[in-house]
């Protein structure tokens, strides 16, 4: 002789609760999967931005003690020096 008897309403409430619990579980898994995909995308974009911002090396500067060669233009009587842009004699 059973002490408590489950009614149709009680059974429906249990079924509804179990379905709601499974829905929450599946929804959580989808949210976590989406969050992981978004995190991976952000990390890829961050690496790309860091690669884009990286400075490109330039040629090494000439030491302060060395002189650049002078280039002249003109005939042998008149020479123009490109370093100073003044006529040299």
Beta strands, then each sheet from edge to edge (+ up, - down):
strand 1: 72-73
strand 2: 79-81
strand 3: 87-88
sheet 1: 1+ 2- 3+
end
